[in-house]
Amino acid sequence: MTGLQCSWKTVRMSTWLLAACLVGGCVTREPETVSSPSPDRPPNILVLIADDVGVEKISTFDIGTNPPPTPNIDALARKGMIFDHVWSQPLCSPTRATILSGRYGFRTGVGSGVGGEGNDGPYPTEPPVPVSAPRELHEDLASVRRSVTPYRNFAAPRANDRRGLPAGSVALPAILGPTHATAAIGKWHLADLHNGWLEHPRLTGFQHFSVLMKNEPESYFSWIENVDGRLEQRTGYTPDRKVDDALAWLGRQDGQRPWFLWLAFNLAHFPMHAAPDAAQPERTSDPARLVDGMITELDRRVGRLLAGMDPEQRDNTIVVFLGDNGTTREAIGAPFRADGAKFTLYEGGLRVPLIFAGPGIPAGARSSALVNTTDLFATLAALTGHRIPAGAGEDSVSLHPYFVDPRRPSLRSFVFADEFSTGQGPEEGGFTIRDARYKLLVNLESEHLFDLSRDPYERSDLLADGTSPFEKEIVARLRGKVDELRAGAVFRPEGVKQ
């Protein structure tokens, strides 16, 4: 019996055990029917990444006080399983690196947004915006955005400080590639002159890619696309073109091989450009309302993609939906604190939605386990029957046991996140770590401690009025865990400050 066949025997047994668990009432709400993958057909994997969409913006997570309508994402959650306590990194490039590598940023060197002066390769000017394109939802939004200074966890990086995922990293598409066709579509934001630039998606293992290299398109109607290492000028509406690209690639799959598709939307990232077919929104200077409108546009594209897939293909596909970091400060919703959004190590910057749905995933279930975005690496390898090479993905914990028993106690005793610039190193940045109850946040010279069991939205810093012996013990224990993690594992890139 091959390793892959053995894995699917395990999955079939897991599904039987899951049925027994459901009869015994192991989930908190009535489950729907759980479909099983065919033993002869490993599942397809579809990863959908939302940009700047925190957990409070998706109503099914029951956190936000006034989330935008997302009926398609909510329907996906009802058909699958949601994870309530998921930490990403506080901004996009580092989180994407954790998913692909299963490793924390201090190991890969990806601690902040990739690119900028001294890092980007040659890049042509984007084509003119079509005269038929709608105007920006609010023409003064750029000034609104500039007026908000993000709370940073490290000093401003110098040129050449913000490196991407090293080309030699053992990445998820390379692990899946021997059995799965692989493609990356949408936002990339992991490449620089030092790791392959236009060829970087291929160097991580993607056999086909059609990606935007930078943080955001200059316009949702006019941008530069990297198609298999060749730059193209494109116009249209970026999210629609991404869905078109994804459906076209899926249509070329012959059904003989499973596939892995990484689809990273730019929505709901700036700039604020509504779709041509969207109802004309009320023009407003309120960034929160504008971002909510872009999240609704994201939901429409998720619905169109899933509806456009071949039904048989869709039935054998595990869909993963997640955010890359919390919502921006301009738009973050209650109950998160306004100064604790994207770019910060507070809960509003780190807590993101995560949904799994498809064959072998319990429908209508949710887990309160501690999860990190690194965990997708081991999870997707397990669900497709692949072994992780020695020395790779060491910070990743497979979520597969939760699909068997959604109420299983957390396999993780802690979750971790950090932010830094590559050249200055992790020691010059900020970090946070939490266990089942307490969270330590260290930002440059400041230190904060929260009891998340009583104060989940960080209103009361336990260290604000001095440190008691009990609190000192908690801080020492959590700091010790970080020291243990980092020991001998901090990335030291050649050619930058040590």
NORBEL-V353762 format. One line per field, one symbol per residue. ss: DSSP state (~ for helix, > for strand, _ for the rest). phi: phi as a letter, one per 40 degrees, with the letter a starting at -180 (. if undefined). psi: psi as a letter, one per 40 degrees, with the letter a starting at -180 (. if undefined). Layout:
ss=???
phi=???
psi=???
This chain:
ss=__~~~~~~~~~~~~~~~~~~~~~____________________>>>>>>>___>~~~_~~~_________~~~~~~~~~_>>>>>>>____~~~~~~~~~~___~~~~________________________________~~~~~~_________________________~~~~~___>>>>>>>>_________~~~~~~~____>>>>>______>__>>>>>>__>>>>>>__~~~~~~~~~~~~~~______>>>>>>>______________________~~~~~~~~~~~~~~~~~~~~~~__~~~~~_>>>>>>>_______________________~~~~>>_>>>>_______>>>>>>>>__~~~~~~~~~________________~~~~~__________>>>>>______~~~_>>>>>___>>>>>>__>>>>>>_________________~~~~~~~~~~~~~~~~~~____________
phi=.cccccccccccccccccdcccccgcbcaccccbcbccccbdccbbbbbcbgbccccbcccfbccacccbcccccccccbbbbcbbbbccacddccccccbgbcccccgcbacchgdgbccdaccccccdcccccddacccdcccccbccccbacdccdgcbcccdccccbdccccdcbbcbabbhcbfbbaccbhfccddccchccbaabccbcaccacbaabbcbfgbcbcbbhbdcccccdccccccccccgcbcbbbbbbcccbccccbccdcccccccacccccccdcccccddcccccccccccdccccbbcbbbaccacccccbcbccccccbbdgbccdccbcbcabbaicgbccgbabbccbbcdccdccccccbgbcccdgbfcbbbccddcccbdcdddcccabaaaaacdccgdccbbaaabbcbbbbbbbfcbbbbbcccbbcbfcbccccbhbcdcccccccccccccdcccdgbccbccgbdc
psi=hidddddddddddddddddddddefeieihiahhiiihdegiiihhhhhihfhideehdeefdidgiihgddddddddeahihdghhaieiddddddddddfiideddegeahiaahediaihiiiiihidehiiidheeddddddehhihieiihiiieegiahhdeihiddddddddhiiihhahcfeiaeeeebdeddddeehdiigihdadiidieehihhhhfehhihiiahddddddddddddddeheedhiihhhhhidhfiiighiideihhihhiehdddddddddddddddddddddeihdddddfhhhhhiieiiiiddeiiieiidefaieieiddedhiihhhiahehhhfiiieihiiededdddddddefiihiheifeehhhedddddgdehihdheiiiiihiidddiddeaiiiiiaddihhhhhbeihihigeddgeffehheedfihidddddddddddddddddeheehhgiheih.
